[in-house]
Amino acid sequence: MSKIAFVLTIFVFFTTSCKKDVTDEIDITEYSWVLEYIKIDSDKTKPDNKYTLSFNNDSIFTLNLSINTGGGKYEIKSKGNISVFNYEPLSELCCENDFDKDLLQSFPKVNKYEVLKNDLIFTGEDIKIVFKK
């Protein structure tokens, strides 16, 4: 009987710790986040380059693009709820690739976020943008 209880305890530990929601426990603005992928409708795309999201202060963020840097303003209304506005390229070295354009158009549409372990996940209508710490 004790072996079954031990196995069940281990199983419960691993299933609950894998996707632990720490949204209420973490201040997302204290970290830099690296883009993992963007999902628009059912199309999931991973970036070819490193895209890093940084929160510069309590209302401004930057996100480097493939060549340029993008940025804008944000407001965290409450844990898990965010508004992104004025997001646009901040430098013009060249033109954006298709992935950058998708990101520029999608990021302002997010309105929720959650932190699952080391993943910062932004969501909006038919949009999911995932970053890693």
Rosetta blueprint (number, residue, H / E / L):
1 M L
2 S H
3 K H
4 I H
5 A H
6 F H
7 V H
8 L H
9 T H
10 I H
11 F H
12 V H
13 F H
14 F H
15 T H
16 T H
17 S H
18 C L
19 K L
20 K L
21 D E
22 V L
23 T L
24 D L
25 E L
26 I L
27 D L
28 I H
29 T H
30 E H
31 Y L
32 S L
33 W E
34 V E
35 L E
36 E E
37 Y E
38 I E
39 K E
40 I E
41 D L
42 S L
43 D E
44 K E
45 T E
46 K L
47 P L
48 D L
49 N L
50 K L
51 Y L
52 T E
53 L E
54 S E
55 F E
56 N L
57 N L
58 D L
59 S L
60 I E
61 F E
62 T E
63 L E
64 N E
65 L L
66 S L
67 I L
68 N L
69 T E
70 G E
71 G E
72 G E
73 K E
74 Y E
75 E E
76 I E
77 K E
78 S E
79 K L
80 G L
81 N E
82 I E
83 S E
84 V E
85 F E
86 N E
87 Y E
88 E E
89 P E
90 L L
91 S L
92 E L
93 L L
94 C L
95 C L
96 E L
97 N L
98 D H
99 F H
100 D H
101 K H
102 D H
103 L H
104 L H
105 Q H
106 S H
107 F H
108 P H
109 K H
110 V E
111 N E
112 K E
113 Y E
114 E E
115 V E
116 L E
117 K L
118 N L
119 D E
120 L E
121 I E
122 F E
123 T E
124 G E
125 E L
126 D L
127 I E
128 K E
129 I E
130 V E
131 F E
132 K E
133 K L
